[in-house]
Amino acid sequence: MGVVVLLIIALISGGLYFWKMSRESALADLDAQLLALEASRNREAESSLLTLNDQIGTLSRLMDGHTYWSAGLSTIESLLQSEVQIASFNATRGEFNVTIKALNLTAIARQVASFTANEEITDIQLSEVNVLTDGGIQANMRIFFDVNKFLKP
Amino acid sequence: MTPANKTYIGYALVGLGIVLAFVVGLPAWDGISALNVAIEERQELIASRQSVIQRIDSLYSEYQSRESDVSKIESIVPSKKALPEIITAFQTIAQQNGMQLLSLSTGEISDPSSTEILKRMTFEITVDGGYIAYKSFLDSLEKNIRLVDIDEMSGSANVNSIGQINTSFAIRGSFYYIK
C-alpha cells in the first residue's frame, strides 16, 4: 500500500515537474519573440511619426489662435459713418483705439451707436472729445471686442 | 519480515511520498500557476506590440505617400528659424501690395527651461503706403504660408515737410519654428 501511494505521489510530482519545465520553456520562447519584436521596430518611422504628431498638435493650436486683423479692419470700415474720419489707430488683441475726427458731436454719437450695435464689439469708451480750430470734433475711442469673432474671417 | 515491520515500512513510504509531494510536487504546482500567468501576460504583450508595429508600419506607409503634404507643415512652422526667408517674405509681400518696408527687426522669446517644442520669434515692421494697400498687405501677411500672427498694430497719417500726407503703419507680431 505504501509503495502504491509513493508511486502515485512520485508520478504526480514528476508530471508536475516536467509540466513546469515545459511552461518555463514556453515562457522563454515568448521572451525571445518579444526581443525579436523589439529588434524589428522601425525606429526611423516611429521618430518621423512622433515628430509629425508634435507638429500637427502644435499647428492645430496655432491655427486655432490665428487671428485676421484684416477682418477686424473691414468690420471697423463697414461701421464707419461717412462724416467720420480715422486720424490714427492703435490695436492690440481685444482693444482697438482710434482717434476720430467728425463734423460735429451728432456724428460722434452716431458713430458710437454704430459700433455699439455690432455684436462683435463688446464695449466702447469715449475720451478726450475736443473741438478743433476748424470747428470739427476730435475724440479718442476705445473699442473693446470679442477676439474670437472680431478677428476671424 | 514481521507484519509490524511491514506497517512501519508502509508508513515510511507514505511519509516519503508526502515529503516528495512537498519538496517537488507542490512547488512545481505553484510554479506552474505563476508561469501560466506570466505566459498569458507575455502573449497579450506580444499581441499588443504586433498590433502597434503593424499600425506604425501602416501609418508610415501613409506618411511616405503624403510626403508633399508633410512638407507643407514644414513650410508653415519650419524646424529652424529661417530668418532670411521671413525677411524676404516681408519684403516681397510689401512690394506686391504697393507698400514700402521702412524698418524691420526680429527677436526671440527665450525660455531655456521651456520643454515646449514650439519656439516663438517676434518681429516689428514699419511700412509706408495707403490704407487700401495696407489692408491688402495685412491680408497677404495673414495668409502667408509661414504662419505669422499679428499681436499689435498702429497707423497714423502725417504731413511731411513738403505738405504731402504719409500714412505709416507699425506691426508687432510673432512667427514660429519647431526646435
HADDOCK unambig.tbl for C-alpha pairs under 7 A between the chains (distance, minus, plus):
assign (segid A and resid 1 and name CA) (segid B and resid 10 and name CA) 6.60 0.50 0.50
assign (segid A and resid 2 and name CA) (segid B and resid 10 and name CA) 4.22 0.50 0.50
assign (segid A and resid 2 and name CA) (segid B and resid 11 and name CA) 6.42 0.50 0.50
assign (segid A and resid 2 and name CA) (segid B and resid 13 and name CA) 5.09 0.50 0.50
assign (segid A and resid 2 and name CA) (segid B and resid 14 and name CA) 5.13 0.50 0.50
assign (segid A and resid 3 and name CA) (segid B and resid 13 and name CA) 6.21 0.50 0.50
assign (segid A and resid 5 and name CA) (segid B and resid 14 and name CA) 6.10 0.50 0.50
assign (segid A and resid 5 and name CA) (segid B and resid 17 and name CA) 6.79 0.50 0.50
assign (segid A and resid 6 and name CA) (segid B and resid 13 and name CA) 5.99 0.50 0.50
assign (segid A and resid 6 and name CA) (segid B and resid 14 and name CA) 5.82 0.50 0.50
assign (segid A and resid 6 and name CA) (segid B and resid 16 and name CA) 6.97 0.50 0.50
assign (segid A and resid 6 and name CA) (segid B and resid 17 and name CA) 4.52 0.50 0.50
assign (segid A and resid 9 and name CA) (segid B and resid 17 and name CA) 5.70 0.50 0.50
assign (segid A and resid 9 and name CA) (segid B and resid 21 and name CA) 6.25 0.50 0.50
assign (segid A and resid 10 and name CA) (segid B and resid 17 and name CA) 6.85 0.50 0.50
assign (segid A and resid 10 and name CA) (segid B and resid 20 and name CA) 6.89 0.50 0.50
assign (segid A and resid 12 and name CA) (segid B and resid 25 and name CA) 6.95 0.50 0.50
assign (segid A and resid 13 and name CA) (segid B and resid 21 and name CA) 6.09 0.50 0.50
assign (segid A and resid 13 and name CA) (segid B and resid 24 and name CA) 5.77 0.50 0.50
assign (segid A and resid 13 and name CA) (segid B and resid 25 and name CA) 4.00 0.50 0.50
assign (segid A and resid 16 and name CA) (segid B and resid 25 and name CA) 6.15 0.50 0.50
assign (segid A and resid 16 and name CA) (segid B and resid 28 and name CA) 5.66 0.50 0.50
assign (segid A and resid 16 and name CA) (segid B and resid 29 and name CA) 6.21 0.50 0.50
assign (segid A and resid 17 and name CA) (segid B and resid 24 and name CA) 6.98 0.50 0.50
assign (segid A and resid 17 and name CA) (segid B and resid 25 and name CA) 6.85 0.50 0.50
assign (segid A and resid 17 and name CA) (segid B and resid 28 and name CA) 5.33 0.50 0.50
assign (segid A and resid 20 and name CA) (segid B and resid 28 and name CA) 6.00 0.50 0.50
assign (segid A and resid 20 and name CA) (segid B and resid 31 and name CA) 6.57 0.50 0.50
assign (segid A and resid 20 and name CA) (segid B and resid 32 and name CA) 5.18 0.50 0.50
assign (segid A and resid 23 and name CA) (segid B and resid 32 and name CA) 6.84 0.50 0.50
assign (segid A and resid 23 and name CA) (segid B and resid 35 and name CA) 6.32 0.50 0.50
assign (segid A and resid 24 and name CA) (segid B and resid 35 and name CA) 6.82 0.50 0.50
assign (segid A and resid 27 and name CA) (segid B and resid 39 and name CA) 5.61 0.50 0.50
assign (segid A and resid 30 and name CA) (segid B and resid 42 and name CA) 6.46 0.50 0.50
assign (segid A and resid 34 and name CA) (segid B and resid 46 and name CA) 6.20 0.50 0.50
assign (segid A and resid 41 and name CA) (segid B and resid 53 and name CA) 6.79 0.50 0.50
assign (segid A and resid 45 and name CA) (segid B and resid 60 and name CA) 5.86 0.50 0.50
assign (segid A and resid 46 and name CA) (segid B and resid 56 and name CA) 6.93 0.50 0.50
assign (segid A and resid 66 and name CA) (segid B and resid 149 and name CA) 6.22 0.50 0.50
assign (segid A and resid 67 and name CA) (segid B and resid 149 and name CA) 6.74 0.50 0.50
assign (segid A and resid 68 and name CA) (segid B and resid 142 and name CA) 6.29 0.50 0.50
assign (segid A and resid 70 and name CA) (segid B and resid 135 and name CA) 5.94 0.50 0.50
assign (segid A and resid 70 and name CA) (segid B and resid 138 and name CA) 5.94 0.50 0.50
assign (segid A and resid 70 and name CA) (segid B and resid 139 and name CA) 5.54 0.50 0.50
assign (segid A and resid 87 and name CA) (segid B and resid 156 and name CA) 6.21 0.50 0.50
assign (segid A and resid 87 and name CA) (segid B and resid 157 and name CA) 6.39 0.50 0.50
assign (segid A and resid 88 and name CA) (segid B and resid 155 and name CA) 5.45 0.50 0.50
assign (segid A and resid 88 and name CA) (segid B and resid 156 and name CA) 4.20 0.50 0.50
assign (segid A and resid 88 and name CA) (segid B and resid 157 and name CA) 6.60 0.50 0.50
assign (segid A and resid 89 and name CA) (segid B and resid 154 and name CA) 5.31 0.50 0.50
assign (segid A and resid 89 and name CA) (segid B and resid 155 and name CA) 5.30 0.50 0.50
assign (segid A and resid 89 and name CA) (segid B and resid 156 and name CA) 6.52 0.50 0.50
assign (segid A and resid 90 and name CA) (segid B and resid 153 and name CA) 5.81 0.50 0.50
assign (segid A and resid 90 and name CA) (segid B and resid 154 and name CA) 4.05 0.50 0.50
assign (segid A and resid 90 and name CA) (segid B and resid 155 and name CA) 6.53 0.50 0.50
assign (segid A and resid 91 and name CA) (segid B and resid 152 and name CA) 5.53 0.50 0.50
assign (segid A and resid 91 and name CA) (segid B and resid 153 and name CA) 5.23 0.50 0.50
assign (segid A and resid 91 and name CA) (segid B and resid 154 and name CA) 5.99 0.50 0.50
assign (segid A and resid 92 and name CA) (segid B and resid 151 and name CA) 6.12 0.50 0.50
assign (segid A and resid 92 and name CA) (segid B and resid 152 and name CA) 4.52 0.50 0.50
assign (segid A and resid 92 and name CA) (segid B and resid 153 and name CA) 6.72 0.50 0.50
assign (segid A and resid 93 and name CA) (segid B and resid 151 and name CA) 6.34 0.50 0.50
assign (segid A and resid 93 and name CA) (segid B and resid 152 and name CA) 6.92 0.50 0.50
